[in-house]
Amino acid sequence: MSCNDKFIESQTVFDLPVNRTMQELLAGYDTDGDKKITKDDAPNKDYFLVSTKGDTVIIRNTYYLSNLLQELAIANENAQDTALITLRQIQEPPAERISRRIKTQFWDDLTRTIDEKGINRIMDDDKMHDERRRIYVPYDDHVGIAYFQNLQKKMPKLEVVVLPENITPEYVESINNMPGILALKIENNKGVPFVVPGGRFNEMYGWDSYFEGVGLIIDHRLDLAKGMVDNFCYQIRHYGKILNANRSYYLTRTQPPFLSSYIREVYAAMHPKDKKWLEECLATAITEYENVWVQSKRHTPTTGLNRFYASGKGIPPETEPGHFKAVLQEYADRHKIAVEEFEELYKAGVIKDSALDRYFTHDRTLRESGHDTSWRLDNIAADLNCVDINALLYKYEKDFEFLIGTYFKDNFTVNGKTYTSAYWSEKAADRRELMEKYMWDEKAGCFFDYNFKKEEITDYMSATNFFPLWAGLCTHEQAEKMVPILMSDLKAKGGILASTKQSLEKYKTNDVQRQWDYPNGWAPHQMLLWKGLIDYGYEKEARELIYRWLWTITQNAVDYNGTIPEKYDVINTTHKVYAEYGNVGTEFAYITKSGFGWMNASYQYGLSLLPQEYIQKLDNLENPDVVFGE
């Protein structure tokens, strides 16, 4: 049977012994022993079920067999000896099934709290390297200090560390061997909830959270979306910035800024409106803009534009062993010692090397950009005024203009300074002018990153070059030039490429496959560019790119037991990505419980934008190249 040839009768019910049926399915259809039924298993035989009415039904489709296994796995987790499973559940249309499970199961499984109820789930992961369960609390969070010190009395292995007022790179380096979680907001004696990306990412990440919020709002989970904004504001007030993630080794590093958009979208969905909440969040976002992006090294006076810039010392401790071996080998050879010995001596400060220090400044900055890693940024990130960060800050300025003009009678005071919508309008206009001066390539018809050290525009073709569409920064004349380039250079069978093959081959210096480059595609790029295209009137192009991405997700979920991973190879339309970090969200037994945060959100967002006729095509798994005549 194809997914379109559904034999569905609502009264067809099977009363199945859970454990025995699971074992039969695994023995007969899981030929590679991975506790999943996928298209890589090839038993080529029918499975027979007898309904409660005595009818025999033949199941002969990998997707249906894997759905049956998943439903049995849910029953098994609920300690059921038998389960009533309908044929409708087994043959549920794939787009409907994916969306339903995201809404009713995945968001809840990805939700965390840092409090007595939820702390064990975070503390027991593999990022804690010793026996201590360590939580770092800001020196000025008196509520949090009191809460966690009291909790420490109940949990002997919990170690509560109060952070110093001045968090320096030297301090962060000093605690690299004492990793811990960073506290988030405690309210009414409970941790404010947040959503994690999934898999090994068991903490609140910076830009992931915004995209997850888009999906949460669509799925009427405003409580979680608002909670994440509240935790972002907590981070700014107590850590000075929105963190890369709330782990101790991220204390000097932020992430791409989306807070103004997040505040605006949560407030638009809020009923009744909580204007006091809006006022507090807006004041915090303006503080972040001023302190993190203007009054810091992330602002480059020579151009008036911004860059990512992560301070810190030494080798980023969160990287996997051996990640920098190729880089360190060159320096070890100069010192005529083994690379392992060189690494230890460099970490200890016995060997000093300014060039290597500079490399790791670029590397930490690359990670702050969220694009870890890409040949676009390798060993150069801190020297670039990137299109993405400046487009995002333009969006901040326009959001501040809108919120102050719409809700605060054009007058808003923060830290003794009064802002008007005209002030932010002028800021945005200035940034647009500077971006056009330094980043717009008229001949190429696109924005590119600008190297302010070399005083030259780059030519790396990346999805980030098109962020100005989402931010509303482009003129319509610029959009007319950019959209055909997007559709010709970055459109792949499975969605939008992170970069072009030509740029990858021009700039790579070895064969390490950087995960934020060709042939991979990522949810945040898709979501931002869909909206940008729609806002500029390119609905047809947006619809095609949405369908291609959702088809990739749907086809992989159908073929691979419901798998929804972190990213895809959009050239080969597969989750089997062979990049430096693998692919989070693919390792599970029987059933995926959470998918992956921003991938889930992209699915819900894409479905909300697609006409019903295209959703039907998704259920039929119609090839996008056929649908769009290619």
N, C-alpha and C positions, 0 to 999 in steps of 0.2 A: 504494500500500500504506500502511496505517496501521502504527504501530509494533507493534500487536497482531497483525497479519496477517503473521507472519514466515515466510518460506520459508527454512528453515535446514537444510542438510545438511553435516555435519562434513567430508565428503569433497569438497565443492565448493571447488576451489582455482583461483585465477587467477594465471598467471605473466605479470606485466605489466612492460613497459618503463617505468621510473619517470618519466623526464623527459617522454617523449612523452605518456604518459597524463595527467600533471599538466597539460600544456599543452592537451590536448583538453578536460579538465574545465573549466579556467579559461576557455577560448575559448567553450565551449558553455553554461556554467552560471553563471559569475561575471559577470553582466551589468552590475554597477556598478563592476567593476574594483578591488575591495578585497582581492583574493587570498583570499577566503573564499566559501563557498557557503552562502547564508542564505535565509531566507524572503523577504528583500527582492529577491532575484534571481528573475525570473519567466520562464524559458525555456520551460517547459511542454512538454518533450520527453523521450523516454526515452533512457537510455544503455545500450548493449549491451556485455556482456562475454562472452567465450568462455572456458570453463573448460579446465583441462588435459585433461579428458575429451572436449572438443569440444562440450559443451552450451552453448547460448546462454542467458544469464540477463539479464533486463531489470531495470535499476535505475531506479526512477521516484519516488524519495522524497528530498526535500531532506536529511533527516537521514542517509540512507544514502550519498548522494552526498558529503556533507561528511565523513562517516567515511572514505570511500574516499580523499578528498583528504588527510585527516590521516594515514592510514597510508602513503600515498605520500610525504608530507612527512617522516615519520620515516625512511623508507628513503633519501630523498634526503640527509638530514642525515648518515646513516651511509655516504654515498658509494656506495650501491648502484645499479648500472645497471638491475637488474631486481629485482622483489620478488614473493615468493609471498604472496598475500593471500587469506584464506578468506572465504567468504560469511558465516561466523559473525562475523568481525571487522567486516564492513561492517554487519551487522544486529544487532550487539551491543545488548541491551536498554539503554536510556539510563541508568537508575539504576546498573546494574552497570558501565557504561562510565565514568561520572563517578567513581564510588567507586574503581574499579580504577586509573584514571589518577592520582587524588589519592595513593593509597597507593604506587604503583610509580614514578611520574614526578614529580608536582608537588612533593612534599616535598624530594626530592633537588635539584630545580632551584632551590628557594628557600633552600637551605642555603648559608651563607657561613662563612668563617673569616678572621680578620684575622691573617695570617701570610704567609710567603713564597709559599705556594701560592695563597692566596686574595685577597691584597691588591689585585691589579690589577683584579679584577672590581668592587670597591667604588670604588677610586680613579678609575676611568675614567668614572664616571657624570657627569651634567650638573650635579651640585651642587658640583663643584669648579670655581671660576670662573677660575682662572689656570693657569699651566703647572706649578705645584708640586703634588706629591702629598704632602699634609701629614697627618701623624698626630700627635695630641696624646697624651702618655703621663703618667699621674699621677707626681708627684714621689717618691712612696714605693713605686712598683712597680719595684723594682730588677731583677726578672727581665725585665719588659717593656722597661725602658730599655735593658738590655744587649742584648736580642734585637733591638729595632728599630734601635738604633745600629749593630749588626753588619750588619743587613739593608741599612742605608743605604749601606754600602760596595759592595754588589752592585747597588743601584738608585740611580743618580746623581740621578734626579729626586725621590727620596723625601726629604722634609724632616721630621725628627723634632724635635718641640717638647716639652720637659719642662714640664708645667704648674706654676705656683707653688703653694705650700702653701695659701695663702688665695685662693680663687677668688671674686672680688667681681663684682657687676654691672658695675662700671667696667672690669674686666679683660675680661669677656666681650664688652662693647661694643667694646673696643679691638681685638679679633680678628675682628670681623664681616666685614672685607674680606680675611681670611685663613682661609677656611673649611677645615675638615679633619675627618677621622674621629677618634673617640675610641677609644683602645685598649681591648680587652677582654682576657680572661684568656689567658695563655700557660701551657701545661702540657705538660711533657715535650717542650719545644722546638716545640710546635705550638699554633695557636690553637684554643681550645675552640669547637666549632661552634655555630651558632645559625640560626634560621629568620627570614627577612625577610618582610614582608607581600607584596611583589611590585611589579611596575611600577616607578614612579619611587621607591618606598620601598625603598631598597637598604641599609638599616641595621636594627639591632635595636630595635624599638619596645617601649614599656612594656607597655601592657595587651594589645596584639595578641599578645604572646608567650605570655601565659597561655592565651588561647583556642586558639592554635595548638597549645599543649601538650596540651589536651584531645583534639584530633584525633590528635596524634602518639602519645599513649598508647593510644588505640583501635587505631591502625594498627601497634602494637608497635614504635614508634620511641622507646623509652625513652631511648636514647642521646642523641637530640636534645633531648628534654624535660628531661632531667637537665642537659645542657650549658647550656641556657638559664637554669635555676635557678642554676647555677654562675656564669654571667656576670652575673646579677642581683646575686648576693652580692658579686662582684668590684666592681660599680658602687657598692654601698653602702659597701664598705670603702674604696674609693679616690676616689670622686666624692661620697660623702656621701648618695647617694640613688639610687633606680632612675630612670634618665633617661627623659625623653620619648622620646629616641632617642640613639644614640651619635654625635652630630654636635656640633661645637664650640659652635654657637649654642644648644644645649639645656642647657648646663651649669647654669643656674639653675632648671631646670624638671623636675618629676617627672611622674608619670602616675597614673591610678587604681590603687590598690594591690591586688594579687592574690597576693603572694608566699606568704603563709601557706597559701592554698589550693593553690598550685602545689607547694610543698614536701610538703604532706600527700598530694596525689594521686600525685606521683612516688614517694614512699616507700611508699605502699600498693601500687604496681605493681612495686616493686623486689624481685627475687629473685636472690641472697640479700639480706637487708636489710643496709644499711651504716649502722649506728647512729652511727658517728663522723661520717659525712656529715650525718645528720639533726641531730646535736648542733651542728655548725658552722653549718648553715643556719638552725636555729631561733635560735641566738644572734644571727646577723646580722639576721634578721627582727625580733627584739625590739629590737635597736639601731635599726633603721630606724623602727619604731613610735615609740620614745621621741624620737629626734632629729629626724625629719622631720615627725611628726604631733603630738607633744605639746610638745616644747621648741622651738617655732617659731611664726611668725606664722600657721601653718595651724591653730592652736588659738585659739578665741575665748573668753576668760575670762568674758565676760558671759553666755554660754549654757552653757559647758562642752562645747560641741560643736566640730566641725571644719569647715573650709572648704578649698577649693583656694586656693593663693596662690603665684603665680610671681613671684619678684623679677626684676629686670632693668631695663634702661634703653632708652628709645627704641622705635623701630618694630621688631617682630619681623622679623629679616632673612630668614627662610625663606619669607616670603610672596611671592607673585608680583607683578611690577611692576604698579602701578595698583590693587592690592587695596584700599587705604585711600583712594582718590582722593575718594570721596564724603564721607568723614569729614574729610579734610584740606582739602577745598574750603571748608568753612565757616570754618575758621581762616584760610586764605589770604585769603578775602574780607575778614575783619576787618582784616588787615594791608595790604589793597589791593595784593597781589602775586599773580603766577601761582602755581598750586598746586605746580608743579614746583620753582619757586624757594623757596617756603615749606618744602617737604619737605627740601631740601638745607640750608637755614638751621636748621631744627629739628634735623636729624641732627647738624649741626656744633655745636649748642649756642648758636648766635648768638641764635636766638629761643627764649625759654623760656615755657612755658605750663603751669601746674599742672593745669588741667582736662584738657588733652590728655595730660599725663603720667598722670593718673588713668585716662583712657580706655584707654591702652595697658597699664596694670596690670591692668585688667579683661580686656583682650584676651589678654594672656599667660596669665592665670589660666584663662580660657575654654579655651585650648589645653592647659593642664596637665590640665584635667578630661577630656580626650580627646574632648570634644564640640565640635570646631572645624569649623563654628560653628553656633550655635543662637540664636534670638531669646530663648530662656529665659535665656540668660546674657549677652546682648549689653549691654555697658556697665554691668554689675551684678555680674558673677561673683564678685569679691572681697568683696562684701557679703553673700554667701549662705552659710548653713549648708545645704549641699545634701543631699538624701536619699541620693544615691548614695554620696558619700564616707563618710557616717556609717554607712550599712549595710555598706560594705566594711570599715570599721574595727571594727564589731561582729563581723563574721566573723573578722577577725584575732584579736580577744580570745577568741572561742569556740574557734578553732583552737589558740591557745596553751594554753587551758585543757585541751583534749583531749590535745594532744601531751605536755604536762608530766605530766598525770595518768596517761596510758597508757604512756609509754615511759621516764619519768625519775623514777619513784617519788615524784611530787608535789614535786619539789625541783629547781630549775634556777637556776644562778647565771650572770649576765651582767654584766660590768663591775663586779664586786664587789657586785651587788645580787641577792638571792635571791628567786625568784618561785615561787609555788605555783599550783595550778589554782584554788584558792579566790580568790586575788588577781584572776585574770583573769575568773573568774565574776562577781565583784563589779563589775569594770570594765564588763563587758558589760551587767550589770543596770542600772548607773547610766546607761549610754548609752541603753539602751532606754527608761528612764524619762524622760530628757531629750528624746529624740525624740518620745515620746508627748506631752510637755508642749508642745513648740514646733512640731512638724511634723505631728502627727495632727489632721486635720479631721474631727471626729465626724460633722458634718452631711453633709459630702461623702463620707465613708467611704473616705478615702484619705490617704496621706502627701503633703506638699508641701514644697518648699524654704522655708526661713525667712530673711527679710531682717532680720539683727540690727541693721543701721543704722536701719531704719525701725521695728524691733520689731513686725513683722507677718508673718504667713504669706502665702505667695504662692498663686496658683491655676493655675499653668501645668501643664497635663496632659501629662506626659511619661512615656515608658517607664521612665525612671529612678525615678519615684515608686514603682515596684513592685519595686525591688531588695530591699527588706526580705523579700520572699518567698524569694528565693534565699539570703539571709543567715540565714534562720530566725528573724528578729527579731519577726515578727508573732505576735499571738495568733491562735488559730483563729477567734475572733469577728471580728477585724479582717480576716482572710483571706476570711471569708464575705462581707464587704462589698466588698473590693477586687476579687475575681475577676470578679463580674458587671460591674464598671466596666471592667476590662481588656478583657473580651470584647465590651462594647458600644461603648466609646470608642476603643480602640486596635487592635481586630481589623480587618484589611482582607482583601481577597481573597487577597493574596499573603503575608500574615504580619502581624507586629506593627509598627504605626507607631511612628516615633520620637516623634511628638507628635500632638496633635489639630489638625485644621484650625481649630477655634474658637480655640485658644490662639495659633496662628500669626497669625491675622487680628487678634486683639486686641492683640498686642504688637509686631508688625512695624512699623518706621518707614519702610521703603521696600520696593521690589519685589525686592530681592536674595533669591534662593532659598537659604536656609541649608540645608546638606546634612544636618544632624542634626535636621531638622524634617519635618513632613508635606510631601509624601506618601511620604517615604523610609523604608525599613526597613534595619536593620543587624544583622549576625550576632551581636555580643555581646549585644544586647538579647534576641534570640530565645533564645540558649543559656541565659542566666541565668534568664529567665522560664519556659522549659520546665521546668528543674530545680526552680524554686520551686513551680510548680504541682504537679508530681509529688510533691514532698516534703510538700505540704499535702493530698494526696489527691485532686487534681483531674486525674486521668489522662485523662479524656475531653476536657477542655478543652486539655490539653497535646497530646494526639494530633492534635486538629484544627489547632492552631497549627503544630505540626511539619510536618504534611502540607502545609499551605498554603505554608510557606516552601520546603520541598523541591520542591514542584511548581513554584514560581516559578523556582527554580534549574534544574530539569530541563527545563522548557518552553523557557526561554531558551537553554540549551545545545543543545537539539534544533534550535531555529529559527535559531541564530546560530553555527554551526560550533564548538560546544563552549565558547562564551564563559562564563566564570565571573568576574564583576567584584567590585569592592569593596563595592557596595551595590546596592539595587534601589528603584525606585518601586513600592511594594507596592499602591498603588491601581490603577495601570494594568498591574501585574505585568510590568515591563520593566526592562532594564538601561539603557535610554536615559533617563538622569537629567540634567535640565537645572538643575543647581545650580552654586554658585560655583566648584567645583574639578573639574567633570566627573565622570568615573567611571574610576578606575584599573582596568586589567585588560582593557580592551576593544580596545586597540591591539595587534594582532599580525597576522602573515601566515601563512596556511595552517593553523596549529595553535597553540593556546595551550599553552605549555610548563609553566606553573606555576599557573594559576588565580589566586586571591588567598587569602592565608594563613588569615584567620579565616573566610572563606567556605568554604574547603575543610574546615576543622574543623567548621563547623556542619553540613555535609552528612554527614560521617562520624558525628558525634554524633547527628544526627537519625535517620539510618538505624539506629543502634544502639538507638534507643528505639521505633521503629515496628514493629508486628506485620507479619509477612510479607504478609498480605493487602493492606495499604496500600502496601507496596513494589511489589506487582504492579500496583496502581492507578497508581502513579507511572510504571511502565514503559508503561502504557497511556495515560498523559497524561490521566487522568480529571480533569475540572474540579472543583476543590474545592467550588465552590458546589453542584454536583450531588451530590458525595460526601456533603456534610454538609447537604443538603436546603435550600439557600438559593436 
